[in-house]
Amino acid sequence: MKYVDGFIVPVPKKKVGAYLKLAKLASRVWMDHGALGYVEAAADDVKKGKWTSFPRSVKMKANETVFFSYIVYKSRKHRDGVMKKVMKDKRLAQFMDPSKMPFDGKRMIWGGFKVRVEF
């Protein structure tokens, strides 16, 4: 059964270029270590809801946008193996310091999901 890591990330509009640079590097790292797919999607039609929404979920500020991202794996076991390799990859070391990330990692939302329907 396929497995997906999903992310919602608040990114300052002035740092979108830096975020995309990081995302392109990260996509290469994950794919090099066996991920089946890697997607970064920028908010386009994500109005702030009255109670819930993507912007509310990350407490999005006026000068930010939201990215929705996901990485696809064969299974949870496969994800765990890929992640071990990714965490050791020195290409990402420059971004492990929170002060160097082009977004507020404290407001990022992520989790792992079992794929139940796919076509």
Secondary structure, 3 states (H helix, E strand, C coil): CCEEEEEEEEEEHHHHHHHHHHHHHHHHHHHHCCCCEEEEEECCCCCCCCCCCHHHHCCCCCCEEEEEEEEEECCHHHHHHHHHHHHHCHHHHHHCCHHHCCCCHHHCEEEEEECCCCC
